[in-house]
Amino acid sequence: MGKRCCAVVLAMIMVIGLASLTLATSRRSMLTNGLGMTPPMGWNSWNHFSCNIDEKMIKETADALVSTGLSKLGYVYVNIDDCWAEISRDDKGNLVPKKSTFPSGIKALADYVHSKGLKLGIYSDAGHFTCSKRMPGSLGHEEQDAKTFASWGIDYLKYDNCHNDGSNPIERYPVMTRALMKAGRPIFYSLCEWGDMHPAKWGAHVGNSWRTTNDISDTWDSMISIADHNEVYAEYARPGGWNDPDMLEVGNGGMKKDEYIVHFSLWAISKAPLLLGCDIRNMTNETMEIVANKEVIAVNQDPYGFQAKKVRMQGNEEIWAAPLSGYRIAVVLLNRGPFRYSITARWDNIGLDPNSVVEARDLWEHKTLETRFVGNLTATLNSHSCKMYVLKPIA
């Protein structure tokens, strides 16, 4: 039937996760910046704007994060992606903000973002050029660029993998790690080598997050396949270091509402960085309803930091589960298929005693179900939709 039992899996996740909590400091032999104890939340410019960015739009996005209340929910990083710098460095070898789009410079922009209670992120590349090939990479300039970023007040660095010298990412990425540690400012370090050399297996000693996949696009097939690929590395996620399946596409228009709810639910339960990729200044009420769901965000930000695993698969029916603090379990019932299905989560699949009496909180309906469940819970789901619950044994 294509099933995978979960009791053993969840037990293993809990053991690994609890061990990681006590060993979190010792494992970070290179990067000891104290950042990322929960997955980062914020916004990134690439998915919606690509290279069409300027300081006015960045400031307006910061303003919108505050005015919409998203910053109070934890969305605090304002991350500039590719294309912010001139193609050539200055005569001292420094990166130069693009005069036509960032005339005030990055330091002034960081000051503005900080004045709003937010953090500013920036982008570079472990190669000679960035992926757009419109600005220099940091290969060979790691210490110089890290000091520049620190002097500007940068809080987050996304570090891509294009146009490199052919050397192993395992050799190139730690060079920037050491440079950031010398720069004198804590900077969240996001490795973006696309999962090429399985960074989940070595990234914890190098960065605060690591891309496990290729770039996402705003389609169901892209999103769900990336969620699948990211799930394989669940055991490596823990406070201080997270698997990164790429930025969120919610609100960009390529998927239906139910599909975006699946997208946000899977990223949340997978402890992925929640980096919005839409135009924050012009969000619809529907988009806001999804990305501002406090209960789903709370699952993502749970201090235990256990990434969900698929604990049962049967055709297009899936159950994802992860332990939470307070003796609770987060569960997603997912219908990947084209037809309406009833899906049942059984206690022995998700690591609960079969005789446990369980209270179920529906995170998208924002209500605690009146029924007390024993042994299992069933929901009927439309095509490409999900239910997300927090289950708590009460007897």
Long-range contacts (C-beta under 8 A, 24 or more apart in sequence): 1-314, 2-313, 2-314, 2-315, 3-312, 3-313, 3-314, 4-310, 4-311, 4-312, 4-313, 5-311, 5-312, 5-348, 5-349, 6-309, 6-311, 6-312, 6-319, 6-321, 6-348, 6-349, 6-350, 6-351, 7-348, 7-349, 7-350, 7-351, 9-309, 9-311, 9-351, 10-309, 10-311, 10-321, 10-323, 10-329, 10-350, 10-351, 11-351, 12-235, 13-234, 13-235, 13-306, 13-307, 13-309, 13-322, 13-323, 14-306, 14-323, 16-235, 17-238, 17-304, 17-305, 17-306, 17-323, 20-238, 20-239, 20-305, 21-238, 21-239, 21-304, 21-305, 24-238, 24-239, 24-240, 27-204, 27-205, 28-204, 28-205, 28-240, 28-241, 29-205, 30-174, 30-177, 30-178, 30-181, 30-205, 30-206, 31-177, 31-180, 31-181, 31-189, 31-205, 31-206, 31-207, 31-208, 32-181, 33-180, 33-181, 33-186, 33-187, 33-188, 33-189, 33-208, 34-186, 34-240, 35-186, 35-187, 35-188, 35-208, 35-240, 36-188, 36-208, 36-209, 36-239, 36-240, 36-241, 36-242, 37-239, 37-240, 37-303, 37-305, 38-239, 38-300, 38-301, 38-302, 38-303, 38-305, 39-209, 39-242, 39-271, 39-272, 39-273, 39-274, 39-300, 39-301, 40-77, 40-156, 40-188, 40-190, 40-208, 40-209, 40-242, 40-273, 40-274, 40-275, 41-73, 41-74, 41-75, 41-76, 41-77, 41-273, 41-274, 41-275, 41-297, 41-300, 41-301, 42-75, 42-76, 42-77, 42-78, 42-79, 42-118, 42-119, 42-121, 42-156, 42-274, 42-275, 42-276, 43-75, 43-77, 43-78, 43-79, 43-275, 43-276, 43-277, 43-280, 44-79, 44-81, 44-121, 44-158, 44-247, 44-275, 44-276, 44-277, 45-79, 45-80, 45-81, 46-81, 46-82, 46-247, 46-277, 47-216, 47-218, 47-247, 47-248, 47-249, 47-252, 47-277, 47-278, 48-252, 48-277, 48-278, 48-279, 49-279, 50-82, 50-83, 51-82, 51-83, 51-132, 51-134, 53-80, 53-81, 53-83, 53-84, 53-101, 54-101, 54-102, 55-101, 55-102, 55-103, 55-104, 55-109, 57-281, 58-109, 58-113, 59-109, 59-112, 59-113, 60-281, 61-280, 61-281, 62-112, 62-113, 62-116, 62-118, 63-116, 64-280, 64-281, 64-283, 65-116, 65-118, 65-280, 66-116, 66-117, 66-118, 68-280, 68-283, 68-288, 68-292, 69-292, 70-276, 70-280, 70-291, 70-292, 71-116, 71-117, 71-118, 73-292, 73-294, 73-297, 74-274, 74-297, 74-301, 75-274, 75-276, 75-291, 76-117, 76-118, 76-119, 77-118, 77-119, 77-120, 77-121, 77-155, 77-156, 77-188, 77-275, 78-113, 78-118, 78-119, 78-120, 78-121, 79-120, 79-121, 79-122, 79-123, 79-156, 79-158, 79-275, 80-106, 80-120, 80-121, 80-122, 80-123, 81-123, 81-158, 82-123, 82-130, 82-131, 82-132, 82-134, 82-135, 82-160, 83-130, 83-132, 83-134, 83-135, 84-122, 84-123, 84-135, 85-135, 85-136, 86-135, 87-134, 87-135, 87-136, 88-136, 89-136, 89-141, 93-141, 93-144, 94-144, 94-148, 95-124, 95-135, 95-136, 95-141, 95-145, 95-148, 98-135, 105-152, 106-152, 106-154, 107-151, 107-152, 107-153, 110-152, 110-153, 110-154, 111-153, 114-153, 119-155, 119-156, 120-153, 120-154, 120-155, 120-156, 121-154, 121-155, 121-156, 121-157, 121-158, 121-188, 122-149, 122-152, 122-154, 122-156, 122-157, 122-158, 123-157, 123-158, 123-159, 123-160, 124-157, 124-158, 124-159, 124-160, 125-159, 125-160, 125-161, 125-162, 125-163, 125-164, 126-159, 126-160, 126-161, 126-164, 126-169, 126-172, 126-173, 126-175, 126-176, 126-193, 127-160, 127-161, 127-162, 127-163, 127-164, 127-165, 128-163, 128-164, 128-165, 129-162, 129-163, 130-160, 130-162, 130-163, 131-160, 131-162, 131-163, 133-162, 133-163, 137-162, 137-163, 137-164, 138-176, 139-164, 139-165, 139-172, 142-175, 142-176, 142-178, 142-179, 143-179, 143-182, 143-183, 145-179, 146-176, 146-179, 146-180, 146-182, 146-183, 146-187, 147-179, 147-182, 147-183, 147-184, 149-183, 149-185, 149-187, 150-180, 150-183, 150-184, 150-185, 150-187, 153-185, 154-185, 154-187, 155-186, 155-187, 155-188, 156-187, 156-188, 156-190, 157-187, 157-188, 157-189, 157-190, 158-190, 158-192, 159-189, 159-190, 159-191, 159-192, 159-207, 160-192, 160-193, 161-192, 161-193, 161-194, 161-196, 168-197, 169-193, 169-196, 169-197, 169-199, 170-197, 170-202, 173-199, 173-206, 173-207, 174-205, 174-206, 177-206, 177-207, 190-244, 190-273, 191-244, 192-244, 195-229, 198-233, 200-233, 200-236, 200-237, 200-243, 201-233, 201-236, 203-236, 203-241, 204-236, 204-238, 204-240, 204-241, 207-241, 208-240, 208-241, 208-242, 209-241, 209-242, 209-243, 209-244, 209-273, 210-241, 210-242, 210-243, 210-244, 211-244, 211-245, 211-246, 212-243, 212-244, 212-245, 213-245, 213-246, 215-246, 216-245, 216-246, 216-247, 216-249, 217-249, 217-254, 218-249, 218-252, 218-253, 218-254, 218-255, 219-254, 219-255, 220-255, 220-259, 220-384, 223-249, 223-255, 223-259, 223-262, 223-263, 224-262, 224-336, 227-266, 227-267, 227-270, 230-270, 230-272, 231-270, 231-307, 231-308, 231-309, 231-310, 231-320, 234-270, 234-307, 234-308, 234-309, 235-307, 237-270, 237-271, 237-305, 237-306, 237-307, 238-305, 239-303, 239-305, 242-271, 242-272, 242-273, 242-305, 243-270, 243-271, 243-272, 243-307, 244-272, 244-273, 245-270, 245-272, 247-273, 247-275, 247-276, 247-277, 248-274, 248-275, 248-276, 248-277, 248-278, 248-291, 249-277, 249-278, 250-276, 250-277, 250-278, 250-287, 250-290, 250-291, 251-276, 251-277, 251-278, 251-279, 251-283, 251-284, 251-287, 251-290, 251-291, 252-277, 252-278, 256-384, 257-286, 257-290, 258-382, 258-383, 258-384, 258-385, 258-386, 259-384, 259-385, 260-287, 260-290, 261-290, 261-364, 261-385, 261-386, 262-334, 262-384, 262-385, 262-386, 264-290, 264-291, 264-293, 264-296, 265-296, 265-332, 265-363, 265-364, 265-386, 265-388, 266-308, 266-320, 266-332, 266-334, 266-386, 267-300, 268-296, 268-297, 268-299, 268-300, 268-388, 269-299, 269-300, 269-307, 269-308, 269-320, 269-322, 269-330, 269-332, 269-388, 270-307, 270-308, 270-320, 271-300, 271-305, 271-306, 271-307, 271-308, 271-322, 272-300, 274-300, 293-363, 293-364, 295-361, 295-363, 295-366, 295-390, 296-363, 296-364, 296-388, 299-324, 299-330, 299-363, 299-388, 299-390, 302-330, 308-332, 311-349, 311-350, 311-351, 312-345, 312-346, 312-349, 316-341, 317-341, 317-343, 318-343, 319-343, 319-345, 319-349, 319-350, 321-345, 321-349, 321-350, 321-351, 323-351, 324-390, 326-392, 327-392, 327-393, 328-390, 328-391, 328-392, 329-390, 329-391, 329-392, 330-388, 330-389, 330-390, 330-391, 331-377, 331-388, 331-389, 331-390, 331-391, 332-386, 332-387, 332-388, 332-389, 333-379, 333-381, 333-386, 333-387, 333-388, 333-389, 334-381, 334-386, 335-381, 335-382, 335-383, 335-384, 335-385, 335-386, 336-384, 337-383, 338-383, 339-383, 340-380, 340-381, 340-382, 340-383, 341-380, 341-381, 342-378, 342-379, 342-380, 342-381, 343-378, 343-379, 343-380, 343-381, 344-376, 344-377, 344-378, 345-376, 345-377, 345-378, 346-375, 346-376, 347-375, 347-376, 350-391, 352-391, 352-393, 353-393, 356-393, 356-395, 357-393, 357-394, 357-395, 358-391, 358-392, 358-393, 358-394, 359-391, 359-392, 359-393, 359-394, 360-389, 360-390, 360-391, 361-389, 361-390, 361-391, 361-392, 362-387, 362-388, 362-389, 363-388, 363-389, 363-390, 364-388
